[in-house]
Amino acid sequence: MFGYHLFLLYRYLHLPHTTAMGFENYDTKAWVERVMQDQAKRDVPLSVISSNISAASYLATVSLTLSSLIGTWIANNSSIFQSALIYGDTRSSTMTLKYISLLICFLLAFSCFVHATRKFIHANYLISMPNSNITISYVELPVIRGNEFWSLGLRALYFALNLIMWFFGPIPMFVSSAVMVLLLWSLDFNSRPLHRYEFPPLAANKKTGSEQVTTTVEMATTTEYRRG
Protein backbone atom coordinates (compact mmCIF):
# COMPACT_ATOMS: atom_id res chain seq x y z
CA MET A 1 0.00 0.00 0.00
CA PHE A 2 2.74 2.45 0.92
CA GLY A 3 4.77 1.73 -2.24
CA TYR A 4 1.64 2.04 -4.38
CA HIS A 5 0.85 5.47 -2.96
CA LEU A 6 4.41 6.65 -3.51
CA PHE A 7 4.05 5.67 -7.15
CA LEU A 8 0.67 7.42 -7.32
CA LEU A 9 2.18 10.56 -5.78
CA TYR A 10 4.94 10.57 -8.40
CA ARG A 11 2.39 10.29 -11.22
CA TYR A 12 0.21 12.99 -9.67
CA LEU A 13 3.11 15.45 -9.41
CA HIS A 14 4.74 14.78 -12.78
CA LEU A 15 1.93 13.36 -14.97
CA PRO A 16 -1.29 14.66 -13.38
CA HIS A 17 -3.43 13.97 -16.44
CA THR A 18 -2.82 10.22 -16.02
CA THR A 19 -4.36 10.14 -12.53
CA ALA A 20 -7.98 10.48 -11.49
CA MET A 21 -7.10 13.29 -9.07
CA GLY A 22 -5.36 15.28 -11.79
CA PHE A 23 -8.26 14.67 -14.17
CA GLU A 24 -10.72 15.91 -11.53
CA ASN A 25 -8.56 18.95 -10.76
CA TYR A 26 -8.60 19.85 -14.45
CA ASP A 27 -12.41 19.75 -14.48
CA THR A 28 -12.52 21.66 -11.19
CA LYS A 29 -10.41 24.46 -12.65
CA ALA A 30 -12.81 24.71 -15.59
CA TRP A 31 -15.75 24.82 -13.18
CA VAL A 32 -14.18 27.57 -11.05
CA GLU A 33 -13.31 29.65 -14.10
CA ARG A 34 -16.83 29.44 -15.46
CA VAL A 35 -18.34 30.23 -12.05
CA MET A 36 -16.18 33.29 -11.56
CA GLN A 37 -17.16 34.66 -14.96
CA ASP A 38 -20.90 34.25 -14.38
CA GLN A 39 -21.50 36.53 -11.39
CA ALA A 40 -25.27 36.46 -11.79
CA LYS A 41 -25.53 32.77 -10.92
CA ARG A 42 -23.58 32.07 -7.77
CA ASP A 43 -26.23 30.05 -5.90
CA VAL A 44 -25.44 26.74 -7.60
CA PRO A 45 -21.66 26.81 -7.01
CA LEU A 46 -22.19 27.87 -3.39
CA SER A 47 -24.53 24.91 -2.98
CA VAL A 48 -21.87 22.59 -4.43
CA ILE A 49 -19.23 23.93 -2.03
CA SER A 50 -21.65 23.58 0.88
CA SER A 51 -22.24 19.93 -0.02
CA ASN A 52 -18.49 19.31 0.05
CA ILE A 53 -18.26 21.03 3.43
CA SER A 54 -21.04 18.85 4.84
CA ALA A 55 -19.45 15.64 3.53
CA ALA A 56 -16.00 16.56 4.89
CA SER A 57 -17.47 17.51 8.27
CA TYR A 58 -19.35 14.21 8.46
CA LEU A 59 -16.26 12.13 7.70
CA ALA A 60 -14.24 14.19 10.19
CA THR A 61 -16.84 13.37 12.85
CA VAL A 62 -16.73 9.67 11.95
CA SER A 63 -12.91 9.63 12.14
CA LEU A 64 -12.90 11.38 15.52
CA THR A 65 -15.54 8.99 16.87
CA LEU A 66 -13.51 5.96 15.76
CA SER A 67 -10.40 7.50 17.31
CA SER A 68 -12.25 7.84 20.61
CA LEU A 69 -13.37 4.21 20.43
CA ILE A 70 -9.82 3.03 19.77
CA GLY A 71 -8.56 5.14 22.68
CA THR A 72 -11.19 3.64 24.97
CA TRP A 73 -10.27 0.16 23.77
CA ILE A 74 -6.61 0.78 24.59
CA ALA A 75 -7.53 2.13 28.04
CA ASN A 76 -9.60 -0.97 28.82
CA ASN A 77 -6.67 -3.18 27.77
CA SER A 78 -8.96 -5.51 25.82
CA SER A 79 -7.64 -8.99 25.07
CA ILE A 80 -10.13 -9.99 22.39
CA PHE A 81 -7.40 -10.17 19.72
CA GLN A 82 -4.97 -12.11 21.94
CA SER A 83 -6.70 -15.49 21.77
CA ALA A 84 -5.15 -18.61 20.33
CA LEU A 85 -7.41 -18.34 17.27
CA ILE A 86 -5.54 -15.24 16.04
CA TYR A 87 -2.55 -16.11 13.86
CA GLY A 88 0.60 -14.11 14.42
CA ASP A 89 2.24 -12.20 17.26
CA THR A 90 -0.33 -11.49 19.99
CA ARG A 91 1.98 -10.09 22.67
CA SER A 92 0.72 -7.05 24.53
CA SER A 93 3.49 -4.83 23.11
CA THR A 94 2.60 -5.83 19.55
CA MET A 95 -1.11 -5.28 20.18
CA THR A 96 -0.35 -1.84 21.59
CA LEU A 97 1.60 -1.01 18.45
CA LYS A 98 -1.36 -2.08 16.32
CA TYR A 99 -3.78 0.04 18.35
CA ILE A 100 -1.54 3.10 18.16
CA SER A 101 -1.03 2.70 14.40
CA LEU A 102 -4.77 2.45 13.85
CA LEU A 103 -5.36 5.46 16.10
CA ILE A 104 -2.83 7.52 14.13
CA CYS A 105 -4.59 6.70 10.86
CA PHE A 106 -7.97 7.83 12.20
CA LEU A 107 -6.48 11.02 13.70
CA LEU A 108 -4.73 11.76 10.40
CA ALA A 109 -8.01 11.26 8.53
CA PHE A 110 -9.75 13.60 10.98
CA SER A 111 -7.09 16.28 10.49
CA CYS A 112 -7.26 16.02 6.68
CA PHE A 113 -11.06 16.30 6.60
CA VAL A 114 -10.95 19.31 8.94
CA HIS A 115 -8.43 21.04 6.66
CA ALA A 116 -10.59 20.16 3.63
CA THR A 117 -13.54 21.83 5.36
CA ARG A 118 -11.44 24.91 6.09
CA LYS A 119 -10.34 25.22 2.45
CA PHE A 120 -13.89 24.79 1.14
CA ILE A 121 -15.16 27.46 3.56
CA HIS A 122 -12.45 29.80 2.31
CA ALA A 123 -13.51 29.12 -1.28
CA ASN A 124 -17.11 29.79 -0.26
CA TYR A 125 -16.15 33.23 1.01
CA LEU A 126 -14.26 34.06 -2.17
CA ILE A 127 -17.01 32.92 -4.54
CA SER A 128 -19.75 34.73 -2.63
CA MET A 129 -17.83 38.03 -2.47
CA PRO A 130 -19.86 40.59 -4.51
CA ASN A 131 -18.28 42.91 -7.07
CA SER A 132 -14.75 41.71 -6.39
CA ASN A 133 -11.67 41.74 -8.56
CA ILE A 134 -10.37 38.40 -7.30
CA THR A 135 -8.45 36.48 -9.92
CA ILE A 136 -9.60 33.04 -10.98
CA SER A 137 -6.36 31.37 -9.89
CA TYR A 138 -6.85 32.80 -6.39
CA VAL A 139 -10.16 30.94 -6.09
CA GLU A 140 -8.87 27.76 -7.73
CA LEU A 141 -6.21 27.25 -5.06
CA PRO A 142 -8.47 26.63 -2.01
CA VAL A 143 -10.83 24.44 -4.05
CA ILE A 144 -7.97 22.27 -5.32
CA ARG A 145 -6.38 22.13 -1.87
CA GLY A 146 -9.72 21.10 -0.38
CA ASN A 147 -9.98 18.25 -2.88
CA GLU A 148 -6.43 17.15 -2.07
CA PHE A 149 -7.06 17.11 1.69
CA TRP A 150 -10.27 15.18 1.02
CA SER A 151 -8.32 12.56 -0.94
CA LEU A 152 -5.65 12.33 1.78
CA GLY A 153 -8.35 11.74 4.39
CA LEU A 154 -9.79 8.90 2.33
CA ARG A 155 -6.31 7.38 1.92
CA ALA A 156 -5.87 7.42 5.69
CA LEU A 157 -9.15 5.51 6.05
CA TYR A 158 -7.95 3.00 3.45
CA PHE A 159 -4.80 2.41 5.48
CA ALA A 160 -6.90 2.07 8.63
CA LEU A 161 -8.89 -0.71 6.97
CA ASN A 162 -5.72 -2.65 6.31
CA LEU A 163 -4.56 -2.09 9.88
CA ILE A 164 -7.84 -3.48 11.16
CA MET A 165 -7.14 -6.66 9.20
CA TRP A 166 -3.69 -6.72 10.83
CA PHE A 167 -5.39 -7.52 14.14
CA PHE A 168 -6.44 -10.86 12.65
CA GLY A 169 -2.90 -11.67 11.53
CA PRO A 170 -0.38 -10.82 8.80
CA ILE A 171 -2.05 -13.00 6.16
CA PRO A 172 -5.44 -11.18 6.27
CA MET A 173 -3.54 -7.88 6.18
CA PHE A 174 -1.55 -8.95 3.12
CA VAL A 175 -4.67 -10.16 1.30
CA SER A 176 -6.51 -6.95 2.20
CA SER A 177 -3.60 -4.82 0.97
CA ALA A 178 -3.40 -6.73 -2.34
CA VAL A 179 -7.14 -6.40 -2.95
CA MET A 180 -7.07 -2.73 -1.99
CA VAL A 181 -4.21 -1.97 -4.38
CA LEU A 182 -6.00 -3.70 -7.25
CA LEU A 183 -9.19 -1.73 -6.59
CA LEU A 184 -7.38 1.58 -6.22
CA TRP A 185 -5.35 0.93 -9.38
CA SER A 186 -8.57 0.77 -11.38
CA LEU A 187 -9.90 3.94 -9.72
CA ASP A 188 -6.83 6.17 -9.42
CA PHE A 189 -5.51 6.17 -12.97
CA ASN A 190 -7.01 7.88 -15.98
CA SER A 191 -6.66 6.96 -19.64
CA ARG A 192 -9.20 9.36 -21.14
CA PRO A 193 -7.94 12.49 -22.93
CA LEU A 194 -8.56 15.81 -21.25
CA HIS A 195 -11.51 17.74 -22.59
CA ARG A 196 -10.82 21.19 -23.99
CA TYR A 197 -13.44 23.49 -22.56
CA GLU A 198 -14.71 26.32 -24.75
CA PHE A 199 -17.37 28.42 -23.09
CA PRO A 200 -19.81 30.69 -24.95
CA PRO A 201 -19.51 34.44 -24.38
CA LEU A 202 -21.14 35.86 -21.28
CA ALA A 203 -22.85 39.25 -21.26
CA ALA A 204 -23.50 41.06 -17.99
CA ASN A 205 -24.90 44.49 -17.23
CA LYS A 206 -23.10 46.56 -14.63
CA LYS A 207 -25.13 48.12 -11.84
CA THR A 208 -23.46 51.49 -12.30
CA GLY A 209 -24.12 51.83 -16.01
CA SER A 210 -25.56 50.30 -19.14
CA GLU A 211 -22.25 49.15 -20.57
CA GLN A 212 -22.17 45.48 -21.47
CA VAL A 213 -19.07 43.43 -20.94
CA THR A 214 -18.59 40.33 -23.09
CA THR A 215 -16.14 37.81 -21.77
CA THR A 216 -14.96 34.73 -23.58
CA VAL A 217 -13.41 32.00 -21.51
CA GLU A 218 -11.26 29.28 -22.96
CA MET A 219 -9.37 26.78 -20.88
CA ALA A 220 -5.69 26.00 -21.46
CA THR A 221 -4.93 23.19 -23.85
CA THR A 222 -4.08 19.70 -22.71
CA THR A 223 -0.39 20.22 -23.49
CA GLU A 224 -0.16 23.30 -21.30
CA TYR A 225 -1.84 21.48 -18.45
CA ARG A 226 0.54 18.56 -18.71
CA ARG A 227 3.50 20.92 -18.50
CA GLY A 228 2.04 22.36 -15.31
Buried (B, 14 or more C-beta within 10 A) or exposed (E): BEEBBEEBEEBBEEEBBBBBBBBBBBEBBBBBBBBBBBEEEBEEBBEBBEEBBEBBBEBBEBBBEBBEEBBEBBEEEEEEBBEEEBEBEBEEEBBEEBBEBBBBBBBBBBBBBBBBBBBBBBBBEBBEEEEEEEEBEBBBBBBBBBBBBBBBBBBBBBBBBBBBBBBBBEEBBEEBBEEBBEEBEEEBBBEEEBEEBEBEEBEBEEEEEEEEEEEEBEBBEBEEBBEE
